[in-house]
Amino acid sequence: MCLPIIMVTARKEDIDKIRGLGLGADDYLIKPFSPSELVARVKSHIHIHKLLLEAGAEEKHAERKESKEGELHYRNLRILPHSRRVYLGGQELALVNKEFELLLFFAENPNICFSKDRLFDRVWGMDSMGDTATVTVHVKRLRDKMCRVDPKAQFIETVWGVGYRFRID
């Protein structure tokens, strides 16, 4: 079972936050803090983790076909991880490395909402320089490239106040 982890610490340097989140914390709260803020953050993370558990159960029943080569198919989207190619409606998408990795991560975790911090950590890694704004930029580029081929291709969904999810229904 996955439980939310909130680090409560007096360490407020950026490197400490990055390390804490990189080690798997879901949130980072710096002392001193208001007890009501802590309660609000705990409630928020419990809600998010409940949604993740529900999405995990739904994912088991999703119509995802995976070939022997590990290809992922969702509606008219086909992802070939081994050859690092993506086809939408039969047309190949030209994706840069991080766009491909981000799309693959989403496709391997359908219907699960991820924060920008979590996506940055999972796709770029904790040793990367930069911030979560790069996630927003890459999501926009992915959406634009997919929309140019199929304007109805709405796979990456924004969950306001939380992050993004790869919607397959």
Salt bridges, closest charged atoms under 4 A:
ASP14 OD1 - LYS17 NZ 3.97
ASP16 OD1 - ARG11 NH2 3.40
ASP26 OD2 - HIS49 NE2 3.76
ASP26 OD1 - ARG118 NH2 2.45
ASP27 OD1 - ARG41 NH1 2.77
ASP27 OD2 - HIS45 NE2 3.06
GLU37 OE2 - ARG41 NH2 2.74
GLU59 OE2 - ARG64 NH1 3.57
GLU66 OE1 - ARG64 NH2 2.55
GLU71 OE1 - HIS73 NE2 3.35
GLU71 OE1 - ARG78 NE 3.23
GLU92 OE2 - ARG85 NE 2.93
GLU99 OE1 - LYS145 NZ 2.68
GLU101 OE2 - ARG84 NH2 3.55
GLU101 OE1 - LYS98 NZ 3.19
ASP144 OD2 - LYS140 NZ 2.97
GLU157 OE1 - ARG165 NE 2.50
GLU157 OE2 - ARG167 NH1 2.80
ASP169 OD1 - ARG167 NE 2.75
